[in-house]
Amino acid sequence: MRADTVARRYGRALFTLAKSQQALDAVGTSLATIADALADSSVMRVLTGPIARERKRGFLTKIVEAANAPASVRDFMLLLADNGRISHAPAIRTVFDRLLDAERGITRATIRSASPLSTEMVDEITRAFGTITGKQVVARVEVVPDLIAGVIVEVDGRVYDGSLRTELDKLQHQMATR
């Protein structure tokens, strides 16, 4: 089975369980903490290596307890480990986070600009795209000096390009075709 299919199935299952238990926040927070811990290659090596099943479960249980995770997350992580799917935890977290955002009417955006943007400018851009999408926009800002000026906003799989670099490239292309 493909990794993304595994992540979607397990992520949806965990989301459905957390929602039915009214524990979306607690599960989301603990899943994020655990997935971050599992991102460490030495931790993953232990959990996927040739070590006795009970030792792996004990190690994973300590990670889950350190994250202050609810019992449902502990059981879920142990199920992943028992089924040889623990390496999918980061992808499962991504699926869970997307479902949580959809549940809350949130969309993620990336704003790329040539120079750092003021808080007011970021707020203005997120408000404008909130109006366009009908959702609350949570933005991540990246500085890309090659843009020269302007911004590029990527939201809901669409790219809105208002950069000077793109305008200059278009002008160059028009001049070359004449």
C-alpha positions in Angstrom: 0.0 0.0 0.0 1.3 3.5 -0.9 2.6 5.7 1.9 0.1 8.5 1.2 -2.8 6.0 1.3 -1.7 4.7 4.6 -1.3 8.2 6.0 -4.8 9.2 4.8 -6.5 6.1 6.2 -4.9 6.3 9.6 -5.1 10.1 9.8 -8.8 10.1 9.0 -9.4 7.3 11.5 -7.6 9.2 14.3 -9.4 12.4 13.4 -12.8 10.7 13.5 -12.0 9.1 16.9 -10.7 12.4 18.3 -13.8 14.3 17.1 -16.1 11.7 18.6 -14.3 12.1 21.9 -14.3 15.9 21.6 -10.5 15.8 22.0 -9.4 17.4 18.7 -7.0 19.9 20.4 -5.5 17.4 22.8 -5.0 14.8 20.1 -3.6 17.3 17.7 -1.1 18.7 20.1 0.1 15.4 21.4 0.3 14.0 17.8 2.4 16.9 16.8 4.8 16.5 19.7 5.1 12.7 19.1 5.6 13.2 15.4 8.4 15.7 16.1 10.1 13.2 18.4 9.8 10.5 15.8 11.4 12.7 13.2 14.7 12.1 14.9 16.4 9.4 12.8 17.9 7.7 15.9 14.5 7.4 17.5 13.0 6.0 14.3 15.9 3.6 13.9 15.2 2.1 17.3 11.4 1.8 16.6 11.9 0.2 13.2 15.1 -1.8 13.9 15.5 -5.4 14.9 14.7 -5.0 18.6 12.2 -7.0 20.6 8.6 -5.9 20.2 8.1 -5.2 23.9 11.2 -3.0 24.1 9.9 -1.0 21.1 6.5 -0.6 22.8 8.1 0.4 26.0 10.3 3.1 24.3 7.3 4.4 22.3 5.2 4.5 25.5 7.8 6.7 27.1 7.7 9.1 24.2 3.9 9.2 24.3 3.9 9.7 28.1 6.4 12.6 27.7 3.9 14.2 25.3 1.2 14.0 27.9 -1.0 12.3 25.2 -4.5 11.0 25.8 -5.0 7.2 26.1 -6.5 7.1 22.6 -3.2 8.5 21.1 -1.1 6.0 23.1 -3.2 3.2 21.8 -3.1 4.6 18.3 0.7 4.9 18.3 1.1 1.4 19.6 -1.2 0.2 16.9 1.0 1.9 14.3 4.0 0.3 15.8 2.4 -3.2 15.9 1.4 -2.9 12.3 4.8 -1.7 11.1 3.4 1.8 10.3 5.2 3.9 12.8 7.4 5.5 10.1 4.2 7.0 8.7 3.5 9.1 11.8 4.7 12.4 10.3 2.5 12.0 7.3 -0.4 11.0 9.5 0.1 14.2 11.4 0.0 16.2 8.2 -3.3 14.5 7.2 -4.7 15.1 10.8 -3.7 18.8 10.7 -5.4 19.3 7.3 -8.6 17.7 8.5 -8.4 19.9 11.7 -7.9 23.0 9.6 -10.9 22.1 7.4 -13.0 21.5 10.4 -12.2 24.9 11.7 -12.5 26.7 8.4 -8.8 27.5 8.2 -6.7 27.5 5.1 -2.9 27.8 5.0 -1.1 30.3 2.8 2.5 31.0 1.9 3.4 34.6 1.2 6.7 35.2 -0.6 8.1 38.7 -0.7 11.4 40.3 -1.7 11.8 41.8 1.8 10.3 41.3 5.2 6.7 42.3 5.5 5.3 44.3 8.4 2.6 42.7 10.6 0.1 45.1 9.2 0.9 44.1 5.6 0.6 40.4 6.5 -2.7 41.1 8.2 -4.0 43.0 5.2 -3.0 40.2 2.8 -4.5 37.5 5.0 -7.7 39.5 5.3 -7.9 39.9 1.5 -7.4 36.2 0.9 -9.8 35.4 3.7 -12.5 37.3 1.7 -11.5 35.4 -1.5 -11.5 32.0 0.1 -14.2 32.4 2.7 -11.9 30.9 5.3 -9.6 32.1 8.0 -6.1 32.4 6.4 -3.1 31.5 8.4 0.0 32.7 6.6 3.6 31.7 6.6 5.9 34.4 5.2 9.1 33.7 3.2 11.6 36.3 2.1 12.8 35.6 -1.5 15.1 38.5 -2.6 15.0 37.3 -6.2 11.5 38.6 -6.5 12.8 42.2 -6.5 9.5 43.6 -5.3 5.9 42.6 -4.8 4.5 39.4 -3.4 3.5 35.9 -4.4 0.7 34.3 -2.4 0.0 30.6 -2.6 -3.4 29.6 -1.1 -5.7 26.6 -1.7 -3.5 25.3 -4.4 -3.6 28.5 -6.4 -0.7 31.0 -7.0 -1.3 34.7 -7.1 1.8 36.3 -8.5 2.3 40.1 -8.1 6.1 40.1 -8.2 8.2 42.5 -10.2 10.4 39.5 -11.3 7.4 37.9 -13.0 6.4 41.2 -14.6 9.9 41.7 -16.0 10.0 38.1 -17.3 6.7 38.7 -19.1 8.0 41.9 -20.6 11.1 40.2 -21.7 9.1 37.4 -23.3 6.8 39.9 -25.1 9.8 41.8 -26.5 11.5 38.6 -27.7 8.4 37.5 -29.6 8.0 40.8 -31.5 
